[in-house]
Amino acid sequence: MVWKPTGPIDANFLDRFLSRQLNPEQCRIIGFREQTHKPQLITRTVLEVAGTVLTSQLAFRYGIASNVAGGTHHAHPTGGSGYTILNDLAVAANFLTNEKLNGGTVMGVRRVLVIDCDVHQGDGTAKFKDLHKDGRLSTLSIHCESNFPQLKANSTFDIGLKDNCGDDEYLRILETSVETALAEVDPDFVLYDAGVDVYEKDKLGRLRITETGIRRRDRWVLDKCVSLGIPVAAVIGGGYDKSLEKLAMRHSIVHEECAYVW
């Protein structure tokens, strides 16, 4: 019997993933191939999604919070992609806007805006059409236009940047785009994907954003939400480096900026 959760992810796909029954083609598209069936990866995936849900609850209560994982924005309702399996942003948006589901721990959230600053388009999040259709979810994706995925989805707002975009141009486009999205959506809650693969030396990035530029970006987005009284939950998004220590330092920027804004 297939377990049917109250959520935006296809119940059959979720059940097959949790029971290690995805077929080879599904595992290939996800990217982990035979590793997809490993219990450690399954547990990590579920905990990552749960972490974003918990972060959202804390942000609703305190105004701002951040998850040390999350940003699995390539996963769509019926499958995974791009090394992401379950879309934590869509699950959190569904949780936040369903008071029966969240048990009254979050009340009055009708519209969630995802501000996705990962260098890759948040194509999976854009494909949760049921959430978009009834206005519960809107997506702003600011990404490198030439980067993955080759076939782009339709976000509520798509901002495709040219290769080698630097700090000043990036931050100018960011501020204008976020201001527009906030004004048009009028969200009750923001999920912020703070991908650091925009970094100038990221092996999959193609942009030229410095660590200072990443810090300025995160502080501006977080401060903007808090100053408007909009709860904001941040997730770390993508980032790729042979040095895990250097990558961890870049991922820590959003948490430092959450603490600063708080």
Buried (B, 14 or more C-beta within 10 A) or exposed (E): EEEEEEBBBBEEBBBBBBEEEBEEEBBEBBBBEEEBBEEEBBEEBBEBBBBBBBBBBBBBEEBBBBBBBBBBBBBBBEBBBBEBBBBBBBBBBBBBBBBEBBEEBBEEBEBBBBBBBBBBBBBBBBBBEEBBEEEBBBBBBBBBBEBBBEEBBEBBBBBEBEEEBEBEBBBEBBBEBBEEBBEEBEBBBBBBBBBBBBBBEBEBBBBBBBBEBBBBBBBBBBBBBBEEEBBBBBBBBBBBBEEEEBBEBBBBBBBBBBEEBE
